Amino acid sequence: MRRLGVIVALGALLGMLGGVLTASPALARGPKWQILPSPPFTIDASFCGFAVGVVSTSNEFVKLLKTPDGSVIELVTGLLTVSFTNLATGKTITEKESGPGKFTTFPDGSVTVAAKGINGPIMPADAARFGLPAVSVTAGALTASFAPDGTITSLSLQGHVLVDVCAALS
């Protein structure tokens, strides 16, 4: 469940990953760009100290590729606008987060994310270990690797934090 939570959280980085999984039958027809759904979700209070509602307006597309070793690569591109709302106060900010990015899920269940441009990483509680806010909007190249259990094994940002979402909503 923790791994799914991390994947869903990073889906906000480039759209909702859960919707991508429903497109798996497209692999049989060959890789084609498909619309990436972006359903609303809630970030629990453990990230910012208060619950945050996330609503996306997405015009993003995904292409699924399968490698000979069994890895699945998800290429994501397009436009994404995300509204973050402090559910306790109703304060809202809206940010553009238009990747592009690449998610690679390896046969052992580990995941690597490589994103460029403007993105919105939502990190587990150990985000401070990597010098990032728990919820932010970043500019530049972001690379993160996750173990099969969802823990972050490495993270680098060749850029900077544009918005600390938790601070902006406080």
Secondary structure, DSSP 8 states (H G I E B T S, - for coil): -HHHHHHHHHHHHHS-HHHHHTTGGGGGG----EE-----EEE-HHHHSS-EEEEEEEEEEEEEEE-TTS-EEEEEEEEEEEEEEETTT--EEEEE----EEEEE-TTS-EEEEE-SEE--B--GGGGGGT--SBEEEEEEEEEEE-TTS-EEEEEEEEEEEEEHHHHH-
